[in-house]
Amino acid sequence: MEVLIIIVLSLIICVCLYVIKNMLNKTEILETWIEAAINNLHSAIKRMRDTDIRGSFESDDEVGYAFKALLAIVLTLESVLQYGTNEDS
């Protein structure tokens, strides 16, 4: 009877170890993906700011409206990114 209990517990431990290892691998993949997404968003924010250094897009009526809408979205993303990076440290 004791041998059966030891075998069952050993199998349970092996299954738990496999599940933990699998979850760790998936977490590492997601962390890599999130870091890449954050880097892409930071570069998009930088490119958008570099595009309108002189403010010429903002001053145009039709283009200015679209630019301001995009800028609002970018600023929202930037605040989310800053909140996420402040949370980590």
LINNORSUL-V45045 format. One record per residue. N is the residue number from 1. RES is the residue in one letter. OMEGA is omega as a letter, one per 40 degrees, with the letter a starting at -180 (999 if undefined). Layout:
n->N res->RES omega->OMEGA
n->N res->RES omega->OMEGA
This chain:
n->1 res->M omega->i
n->2 res->E omega->i
n->3 res->V omega->i
n->4 res->L omega->i
n->5 res->I omega->i
n->6 res->I omega->i
n->7 res->I omega->a
n->8 res->V omega->i
n->9 res->L omega->i
n->10 res->S omega->i
n->11 res->L omega->i
n->12 res->I omega->i
n->13 res->I omega->i
n->14 res->C omega->i
n->15 res->V omega->i
n->16 res->C omega->i
n->17 res->L omega->i
n->18 res->Y omega->a
n->19 res->V omega->i
n->20 res->I omega->i
n->21 res->K omega->i
n->22 res->N omega->i
n->23 res->M omega->i
n->24 res->L omega->i
n->25 res->N omega->i
n->26 res->K omega->i
n->27 res->T omega->i
n->28 res->E omega->i
n->29 res->I omega->i
n->30 res->L omega->i
n->31 res->E omega->i
n->32 res->T omega->i
n->33 res->W omega->a
n->34 res->I omega->i
n->35 res->E omega->i
n->36 res->A omega->i
n->37 res->A omega->i
n->38 res->I omega->i
n->39 res->N omega->i
n->40 res->N omega->i
n->41 res->L omega->i
n->42 res->H omega->i
n->43 res->S omega->i
n->44 res->A omega->i
n->45 res->I omega->a
n->46 res->K omega->i
n->47 res->R omega->i
n->48 res->M omega->i
n->49 res->R omega->i
n->50 res->D omega->a
n->51 res->T omega->a
n->52 res->D omega->i
n->53 res->I omega->a
n->54 res->R omega->a
n->55 res->G omega->a
n->56 res->S omega->i
n->57 res->F omega->a
n->58 res->E omega->a
n->59 res->S omega->i
n->60 res->D omega->a
n->61 res->D omega->a
n->62 res->E omega->i
n->63 res->V omega->i
n->64 res->G omega->i
n->65 res->Y omega->i
n->66 res->A omega->a
n->67 res->F omega->i
n->68 res->K omega->i
n->69 res->A omega->i
n->70 res->L omega->i
n->71 res->L omega->i
n->72 res->A omega->i
n->73 res->I omega->a
n->74 res->V omega->i
n->75 res->L omega->i
n->76 res->T omega->i
n->77 res->L omega->a
n->78 res->E omega->i
n->79 res->S omega->i
n->80 res->V omega->i
n->81 res->L omega->i
n->82 res->Q omega->i
n->83 res->Y omega->i
n->84 res->G omega->a
n->85 res->T omega->i
n->86 res->N omega->a
n->87 res->E omega->a
n->88 res->D omega->a
n->89 res->S omega->999
